[in-house]
Amino acid sequence: MFEEESGKILDRMYGAMVSRRTADPKQSKAAKLLQRGRPKIARKLGENVFETTIAAMAKDADSVVDESAKLLYLLLALWADCGVKPDEVWKKLQAREKFAGLVEEDADDGRG
């Protein structure tokens, strides 16, 4: 069950993040973050990249998991603030699959 839902969680969280842009910051940490503005979001994102890197260098897998979740949360906040939709990112990511060698070339190239 979790595997089926895991691919959709970022889309759901993005929707929630967008809805928090106008929410009461006293009722929502996401609203508070979004209302503090893009510089604050970007700064927190950068700090979390650093914390994730430190956890990785320390070979602390549990902390890498925790920091990665925070990193994705902050990235969703930044996207919401910038008006970037997850589908835009997914399309760019999909285009990179072949570039990164993650998609194999067709075995039948028409030569034979």
C-alpha positions as CSV (number, residue, x, y, z in Angstrom):
1,M,0.0,0.0,0.0
2,F,2.7,2.5,0.9
3,E,4.5,1.9,-2.4
4,E,1.4,2.8,-4.4
5,E,1.0,6.1,-2.4
6,S,4.7,7.1,-2.1
7,G,4.8,8.5,-5.6
8,K,1.8,10.7,-4.9
9,I,2.9,12.2,-1.6
10,L,4.9,15.1,-3.0
11,D,1.9,16.1,-5.2
12,R,-0.4,16.0,-2.2
13,M,2.0,17.9,0.0
14,Y,2.4,20.5,-2.7
15,G,-1.3,21.0,-2.9
16,A,-1.5,21.4,0.9
17,M,1.5,23.8,0.7
18,V,-0.3,26.0,-1.9
19,S,-3.4,26.1,0.2
20,R,-1.4,27.3,3.2
21,R,-0.2,30.4,1.5
22,T,-3.2,32.3,2.7
23,A,-3.8,30.3,5.9
24,D,-3.4,31.7,9.4
25,P,0.3,31.5,10.4
26,K,-0.8,30.9,14.0
27,Q,-2.5,27.7,12.9
28,S,0.1,26.3,10.4
29,K,3.8,26.2,10.4
30,A,3.7,26.0,6.6
31,A,1.7,29.2,6.4
32,K,4.1,30.9,8.8
33,L,7.1,29.8,6.6
34,L,5.4,30.9,3.3
35,Q,4.3,34.2,4.7
36,R,7.9,35.0,5.8
37,G,8.8,35.0,2.1
38,R,11.1,33.5,-0.4
39,P,14.4,34.7,1.1
40,K,13.5,32.9,4.4
41,I,12.4,29.7,2.5
42,A,15.5,29.7,0.4
43,R,17.8,30.3,3.4
44,K,16.2,27.4,5.3
45,L,16.4,25.2,2.2
46,G,20.1,26.0,1.9
47,E,20.7,25.3,5.6
48,N,19.0,21.9,5.2
49,V,21.1,21.0,2.2
50,F,24.1,21.5,4.4
51,E,22.6,19.5,7.2
52,T,21.8,16.6,4.8
53,T,25.3,16.7,3.5
54,I,26.8,16.5,7.0
55,A,24.6,13.6,7.8
56,A,25.7,11.8,4.6
57,M,29.4,12.5,5.4
58,A,28.9,11.1,8.9
59,K,27.3,8.0,7.3
60,D,24.3,8.5,9.5
61,A,21.5,6.9,7.4
62,D,18.7,7.8,9.9
63,S,19.7,11.4,9.8
64,V,19.9,11.4,6.0
65,V,16.4,10.1,5.9
66,D,15.2,12.8,8.3
67,E,17.1,15.6,6.7
68,S,15.9,14.5,3.2
69,A,12.3,14.7,4.3
70,K,12.9,18.2,5.6
71,L,14.7,19.1,2.4
72,L,11.8,17.9,0.2
73,Y,9.3,19.8,2.4
74,L,11.2,23.0,2.1
75,L,11.6,22.5,-1.7
76,L,7.8,22.1,-1.9
77,A,7.4,25.4,0.0
78,L,9.8,27.1,-2.4
79,W,8.0,25.7,-5.5
80,A,4.7,26.9,-4.0
81,D,6.1,30.4,-3.4
82,C,7.6,30.5,-6.9
83,G,4.5,29.1,-8.7
84,V,6.4,26.1,-9.9
85,K,4.2,23.0,-10.3
86,P,5.5,19.5,-9.5
87,D,4.5,18.3,-13.0
88,E,7.0,20.8,-14.5
89,V,9.8,19.3,-12.3
90,W,8.7,15.7,-13.1
91,K,8.9,16.4,-16.8
92,K,12.4,17.8,-16.5
93,L,13.4,14.9,-14.3
94,Q,12.0,12.4,-16.8
95,A,14.0,14.1,-19.6
96,R,17.1,13.6,-17.6
97,E,16.6,9.8,-17.2
98,K,18.1,9.1,-20.6
99,F,20.9,11.7,-20.1
100,A,21.8,10.1,-16.8
101,G,21.9,6.6,-18.3
102,L,18.9,5.5,-16.4
103,V,16.9,4.5,-19.5
104,E,18.4,1.9,-21.8
105,E,18.5,2.5,-25.5
106,D,16.2,0.3,-27.6
107,A,17.9,-2.9,-28.5
108,D,16.3,-2.8,-31.9
109,D,17.8,0.2,-33.6
110,G,16.4,-0.7,-37.1
111,R,19.7,-2.0,-38.5
112,G,18.8,-5.6,-38.8
